[in-house]
Amino acid sequence: MGNQYISLFLKRTVLMKSLASSVSVLMVWLFVYPVAAAAQIQAHRSSPAAVRTSGEDELADLLNTLETQFAKMEARLAQDQDSEAEVSELRTLRKRLTQRHQRARKQFARIEQRLKNKGLPDEMMQRHEEAVTTYNAEMKTLLDNLDAIEAAPTPAARQARCRQALEHLRAKHKRQPRPALDPNRLPFRVPDGNVRTPKVTRQAFETWLHLSEPIRVAAAEVPAGLLAAKRVRPAPIPEELAESEAVQITDAIRTLAAQLNHSPVEIYNWVRNHIEFMPTYGSIQGAQMTLDNRKGNALDTASLLIALLRASEIPARYALGTVEIPIAQVMNWVGGVTVPEAALEVLGQGGIPSTALVKGGAIRAVQIEHAWV
């Protein structure tokens, strides 16, 4: 049943996995192609929401800052005040935007190649190409506006260019609204029970891996390599040096592995010190995207660690189990929250199977499903 099941599992998950990668990255650029985004959402209405990445956060921050600077500069020019400080700041922001733009283009190219490799429908490739074309056009307009502001020969011309840039940005970029605070529905509360409890027996894990539907969180799956981790083996097998859907051994990963001297200790320490934990569940990003974003959940981080080890010819495989963690460590782990209920809420929102352990009327620890190498 093993190889046959894995083959069937892969066939069933390839489409959703590729869609997850495409939607996850393209969601970064919703402000520049609302029509393409609407088409994607309509086509995949049943897919869970994408998880926000560090790339999205960086772009959102840049756009918010640009909008603020445009408005500030226009106000100063309207009052015949000097705007050289704002021009200097815009020059710096343009450099950051260009760098983010180049990384985005590489991400789009990886997605396109992935769609081709999987032989997915032409309609998906067409949507991807349309979205990328629209993105490139809108980004060019934004960069051209920044250049025009700096090159404007007179304050009046600069004010006009600034107003044009501000109107374009406001039309495309929607700031994320802050939700109103409802004292009767505070975010720090015990989860409502929709998150399942963690599995605590070998039989439960094996039943899940063999018989049940793959767990999908933000259109994510359990990587196929995880199926091979259910039994401890005395010796490595060829698959533990190979690439997989989640463990991509890219040029960037090979380069990093070489910089770390192909040392398992250096590789482990680098991942531990440079990859920020995201409290989500399932294989959402894969190795390369986790490296790009410098963030990942337990399974994504394990995928990156495995990819670096395998790039160094060191056999590596997933391990999956339920661990018990002191509540203070969990609170720090999920972002430094200050009350136990907040930590549980974050775990629940991320879909992580978890159970609070209460002693003396207080939460002392949390059991969670976890992945490691």
C-alpha positions as CSV (number, residue, x, y, z in Angstrom):
1,M,0.0,0.0,0.0
2,G,2.9,2.4,0.7
3,N,4.2,3.3,-2.8
4,Q,0.8,3.0,-4.4
5,Y,-0.7,5.3,-1.7
6,I,2.1,7.9,-2.0
7,S,1.6,8.0,-5.8
8,L,-2.2,8.5,-5.4
9,F,-1.6,11.1,-2.7
10,L,0.7,13.0,-4.9
11,K,-1.7,13.0,-7.9
12,R,-4.5,14.3,-5.7
13,T,-2.4,17.1,-4.1
14,V,-0.3,18.4,-7.0
15,L,-3.1,20.7,-8.3
16,M,-4.0,22.2,-4.9
17,K,-0.3,22.6,-4.0
18,S,0.5,24.5,-7.1
19,L,-2.6,26.6,-6.8
20,A,-1.6,27.4,-3.2
21,S,1.8,28.6,-4.3
22,S,0.4,30.7,-7.1
23,V,-2.4,32.3,-5.0
24,S,-0.1,32.8,-2.0
25,V,2.4,34.9,-4.0
26,L,0.0,36.7,-6.3
27,M,-2.0,37.8,-3.2
28,V,0.9,40.1,-2.6
29,W,-0.1,42.2,-5.5
30,L,-3.9,42.5,-5.1
31,F,-3.6,46.3,-5.1
32,V,-2.5,46.3,-8.8
33,Y,-4.8,43.8,-10.4
34,P,-8.3,43.7,-8.9
35,V,-9.8,42.2,-12.0
36,A,-7.3,39.3,-12.2
37,A,-7.6,38.8,-8.4
38,A,-11.4,38.6,-8.7
39,A,-11.1,36.0,-11.4
40,Q,-8.8,33.9,-9.2
41,I,-11.1,34.2,-6.3
42,Q,-14.1,33.2,-8.4
43,A,-12.3,30.2,-9.8
44,H,-11.1,29.0,-6.4
45,R,-13.9,30.2,-4.2
46,S,-13.7,27.0,-2.1
47,S,-10.0,27.4,-1.3
48,P,-9.1,28.7,2.2
49,A,-7.6,32.1,2.6
50,A,-3.9,32.6,1.9
51,V,-1.5,33.2,4.7
52,R,0.1,36.6,4.7
53,T,3.9,36.5,4.1
54,S,6.8,38.8,5.0
55,G,6.9,39.9,1.3
56,E,3.3,41.1,1.6
57,D,4.1,42.9,4.9
58,E,7.1,44.6,3.3
59,L,5.2,45.7,0.3
60,A,2.3,46.9,2.3
61,D,4.6,48.9,4.6
62,L,6.4,50.4,1.5
63,L,3.1,51.5,-0.1
64,N,1.8,53.0,3.1
65,T,5.0,54.9,3.6
66,L,4.9,56.1,0.0
67,E,1.3,57.3,0.3
68,T,2.2,59.2,3.5
69,Q,5.3,60.8,1.8
70,F,3.3,61.8,-1.3
71,A,0.7,63.5,0.9
72,K,3.3,65.2,3.0
73,M,5.2,66.5,0.0
74,E,2.1,67.8,-1.7
75,A,1.1,69.7,1.5
76,R,4.5,71.2,1.8
77,L,4.7,72.3,-1.8
78,A,1.2,73.8,-1.6
79,Q,2.5,76.0,1.2
80,D,5.7,76.9,-0.8
81,Q,7.9,75.0,1.6
82,D,11.1,73.2,0.8
83,S,10.6,69.5,-0.1
84,E,14.2,68.3,-0.6
85,A,14.0,66.1,2.6
86,E,10.9,64.3,1.1
87,V,12.6,63.9,-2.2
88,S,15.6,62.2,-0.5
89,E,13.2,59.9,1.4
90,L,11.4,59.0,-1.8
91,R,14.7,58.2,-3.4
92,T,15.4,55.7,-0.6
93,L,11.9,54.2,-0.8
94,R,12.3,53.8,-4.6
95,K,15.4,51.8,-4.1
96,R,13.6,49.5,-1.6
97,L,10.7,49.2,-4.0
98,T,13.0,48.2,-6.9
99,Q,14.6,45.5,-4.8
100,R,11.2,44.1,-3.8
101,H,10.1,44.3,-7.4
102,Q,13.1,42.2,-8.5
103,R,12.3,39.5,-5.8
104,A,8.7,39.5,-7.0
105,R,9.7,38.9,-10.6
106,K,11.8,35.9,-9.5
107,Q,8.9,34.5,-7.5
108,F,6.5,34.9,-10.5
109,A,9.1,33.1,-12.7
110,R,9.3,30.2,-10.2
111,I,5.5,29.9,-10.2
112,E,5.3,29.9,-14.0
113,Q,7.9,27.2,-14.2
114,R,6.0,25.2,-11.6
115,L,2.8,25.5,-13.5
116,K,4.5,24.3,-16.7
117,N,6.2,21.4,-14.9
118,K,2.9,20.1,-13.5
119,G,1.1,20.3,-16.9
120,L,-1.7,22.3,-15.4
121,P,-4.6,23.7,-17.5
122,D,-3.8,26.5,-20.0
123,E,-6.4,28.6,-18.2
124,M,-4.3,28.7,-15.1
125,M,-1.2,29.7,-17.0
126,Q,-3.2,32.4,-18.9
127,R,-4.5,33.9,-15.6
128,H,-1.0,33.9,-14.2
129,E,0.4,35.6,-17.2
130,E,-2.4,38.2,-17.2
131,A,-1.8,39.0,-13.6
132,V,1.9,39.3,-14.0
133,T,1.5,41.6,-17.1
134,T,-0.9,43.9,-15.1
135,Y,1.5,43.9,-12.1
136,N,4.4,44.9,-14.3
137,A,2.5,47.7,-15.9
138,E,1.2,49.1,-12.6
139,M,4.6,48.8,-11.0
140,K,6.2,50.7,-14.0
141,T,3.7,53.5,-13.5
142,L,4.6,53.8,-9.8
143,L,8.3,53.8,-10.5
144,D,7.9,56.3,-13.4
145,N,5.9,58.6,-11.0
146,L,8.7,58.5,-8.5
147,D,11.2,59.4,-11.2
148,A,9.0,62.2,-12.5
149,I,8.7,63.7,-9.0
150,E,12.5,63.8,-8.5
151,A,13.1,65.2,-12.1
152,A,10.4,67.9,-11.9
153,P,12.0,71.3,-12.9
154,T,9.9,73.5,-10.7
155,P,8.0,73.2,-7.4
156,A,4.7,73.6,-9.2
157,A,5.6,70.7,-11.6
158,R,6.7,68.6,-8.6
159,Q,3.4,69.3,-6.8
160,A,1.5,68.2,-9.9
161,R,3.6,65.0,-10.3
162,C,3.2,64.3,-6.6
163,R,-0.6,64.6,-6.8
164,Q,-0.7,62.3,-9.8
165,A,1.4,59.7,-8.0
166,L,-0.8,60.0,-4.9
167,E,-4.0,59.5,-6.9
168,H,-2.6,56.5,-8.7
169,L,-1.5,54.9,-5.5
170,R,-4.7,55.5,-3.6
171,A,-6.7,54.1,-6.5
172,K,-4.7,50.9,-6.4
173,H,-3.6,50.4,-2.9
174,K,-6.2,49.9,-0.1
175,R,-4.8,50.3,3.4
176,Q,-5.8,47.5,5.7
177,P,-8.5,48.9,8.1
178,R,-8.1,48.4,11.8
179,P,-11.0,46.5,13.2
180,A,-13.1,48.3,15.8
181,L,-12.7,47.1,19.3
182,D,-15.7,45.4,20.7
183,P,-15.3,44.8,24.5
184,N,-17.6,41.9,24.3
185,R,-15.6,40.2,21.6
186,L,-12.0,40.7,22.6
187,P,-9.4,38.8,20.5
188,F,-7.8,37.2,23.6
189,R,-10.2,34.4,24.4
190,V,-10.2,30.7,24.5
191,P,-10.7,29.2,21.0
192,D,-14.2,28.2,20.2
193,G,-13.4,24.5,19.8
194,N,-13.2,24.4,16.0
195,V,-9.5,23.4,16.2
196,R,-9.1,19.7,16.6
197,T,-7.1,18.2,19.5
198,P,-3.6,16.9,18.7
199,K,-3.1,13.2,18.1
200,V,-1.3,11.5,20.9
201,T,-0.8,7.9,19.8
202,R,1.2,6.2,17.0
203,Q,-2.0,4.5,15.8
204,A,-3.8,7.9,15.4
205,F,-0.9,9.3,13.3
206,E,-0.7,6.2,11.1
207,T,-4.4,6.2,10.6
208,W,-4.3,9.8,9.6
209,L,-1.4,9.4,7.2
210,H,-2.8,6.3,5.5
211,L,-6.6,6.6,5.5
212,S,-7.9,10.1,6.1
213,E,-8.1,13.1,3.7
214,P,-5.0,15.3,3.7
215,I,-5.2,18.2,6.1
216,R,-5.6,21.5,4.2
217,V,-4.8,24.8,5.9
218,A,-4.5,27.8,3.6
219,A,-4.6,25.3,0.7
220,A,-1.7,23.3,2.2
221,E,-1.0,19.6,2.4
222,V,1.2,17.3,4.4
223,P,4.4,16.9,2.2
224,A,4.7,13.5,0.6
225,G,8.1,13.0,2.4
226,L,6.2,13.1,5.7
227,L,4.6,9.8,4.8
228,A,8.0,8.2,4.9
229,A,8.7,9.5,8.4
230,K,6.1,7.4,10.1
231,R,8.6,4.6,10.9
232,V,12.1,4.9,12.3
233,R,14.6,3.3,9.9
234,P,18.1,2.1,10.8
235,A,19.6,3.4,7.5
236,P,18.8,6.2,5.1
237,I,17.0,5.5,1.8
238,P,17.4,7.3,-1.6
239,E,14.3,9.4,-1.1
240,E,15.9,11.1,1.9
241,L,18.4,12.7,-0.4
242,A,15.9,13.7,-3.1
243,E,13.8,16.7,-3.9
244,S,10.0,16.7,-3.3
245,E,7.1,19.0,-3.6
246,A,8.0,20.8,-0.4
247,V,11.7,20.1,-0.3
248,Q,13.0,22.1,-3.3
249,I,16.8,22.0,-3.7
250,T,17.2,25.3,-5.6
251,D,20.4,27.1,-6.6
252,A,19.8,29.5,-3.7
253,I,19.5,26.6,-1.2
254,R,22.7,24.9,-2.7
255,T,24.5,28.2,-2.3
256,L,23.5,28.7,1.3
257,A,24.4,25.1,2.1
258,A,27.9,25.7,0.7
259,Q,28.2,28.9,2.6
260,L,27.4,26.9,5.7
261,N,30.2,24.4,4.8
262,H,27.7,21.6,4.4
263,S,27.9,21.3,8.2
264,P,24.7,19.9,9.8
265,V,25.5,21.9,13.0
266,E,25.9,25.2,11.0
267,I,22.9,24.5,8.9
268,Y,20.7,23.8,12.0
269,N,21.9,26.9,13.8
270,W,21.4,29.1,10.7
271,V,17.8,27.9,10.3
272,R,17.2,28.3,14.1
273,N,18.6,31.8,14.2
274,H,17.3,33.2,10.9
275,I,13.8,31.7,10.3
276,E,11.0,33.3,12.3
277,F,8.3,31.0,13.5
278,M,4.8,31.5,12.1
279,P,2.0,29.9,14.1
280,T,0.2,28.1,11.2
281,Y,-0.3,24.5,10.3
282,G,0.5,22.4,7.3
283,S,3.0,22.7,4.4
284,I,2.2,26.2,3.1
285,Q,5.4,27.6,1.6
286,G,7.9,24.9,0.9
287,A,11.6,25.2,1.3
288,Q,12.4,28.0,-1.2
289,M,9.6,30.3,-0.2
290,T,10.4,29.9,3.5
291,L,14.0,30.9,2.7
292,D,12.8,33.9,0.7
293,N,10.4,35.1,3.4
294,R,12.7,34.2,6.3
295,K,9.5,33.0,8.0
296,G,7.7,29.6,8.2
297,N,5.7,27.3,10.4
298,A,7.1,24.1,11.9
299,L,6.6,22.1,8.7
300,D,7.8,24.8,6.4
301,T,10.9,25.3,8.5
302,A,11.5,21.5,8.6
303,S,11.2,21.5,4.8
304,L,13.9,24.2,4.5
305,L,16.2,22.4,7.0
306,I,15.8,19.1,5.1
307,A,16.5,20.9,1.8
308,L,19.7,22.4,3.1
309,L,20.8,19.0,4.5
310,R,20.0,17.1,1.4
311,A,21.8,19.7,-0.7
312,S,24.8,18.8,1.5
313,E,24.3,15.1,0.7
314,I,23.1,14.5,4.3
315,P,20.0,12.2,4.4
316,A,17.1,13.9,6.2
317,R,13.4,13.2,6.8
318,Y,10.5,14.6,8.6
319,A,9.3,13.6,12.1
320,L,5.8,14.3,13.3
321,G,4.4,14.0,16.8
322,T,2.7,15.8,19.7
323,V,4.9,17.7,22.1
324,E,4.1,19.4,25.4
325,I,5.5,22.9,25.8
326,P,5.4,25.2,29.0
327,I,2.9,28.0,28.5
328,A,5.5,30.7,29.0
329,Q,7.5,29.3,26.1
330,V,4.4,29.1,23.9
331,M,3.5,32.7,24.7
332,N,7.0,33.7,23.5
333,W,6.9,31.4,20.6
334,V,3.8,32.9,19.0
335,G,5.0,36.5,19.2
336,G,5.5,37.5,22.8
337,V,1.8,37.6,23.9
338,T,1.3,38.4,27.6
339,V,-1.7,36.1,28.5
340,P,-2.1,32.4,28.0
341,E,-5.5,32.7,26.4
342,A,-3.9,34.9,23.7
343,A,-1.4,32.2,22.9
344,L,-4.1,29.7,22.5
345,E,-6.1,32.0,20.3
346,V,-3.1,32.5,18.0
347,L,-2.6,28.7,17.7
348,G,-6.2,28.3,17.0
349,Q,-6.3,30.9,14.3
350,G,-3.4,29.2,12.7
351,G,-5.2,25.9,12.7
352,I,-2.6,24.2,14.9
353,P,-4.1,21.2,16.8
354,S,-3.6,22.1,20.4
355,T,-4.8,21.4,23.9
356,A,-4.3,23.5,27.0
357,L,-3.1,21.6,30.2
358,V,-4.6,23.2,33.3
359,K,-3.3,22.7,36.8
360,G,-4.6,24.6,39.9
361,G,-7.0,26.5,37.7
362,A,-4.3,28.0,35.5
363,I,-2.9,27.0,32.1
364,R,0.5,25.5,32.7
365,A,1.4,24.0,29.3
366,V,0.1,23.3,25.8
367,Q,0.1,20.1,23.8
368,I,0.5,20.7,20.1
369,E,1.2,18.7,17.0
370,H,4.7,19.5,15.8
371,A,7.1,18.7,13.0
372,W,10.8,18.5,13.1
373,V,13.8,16.8,11.4
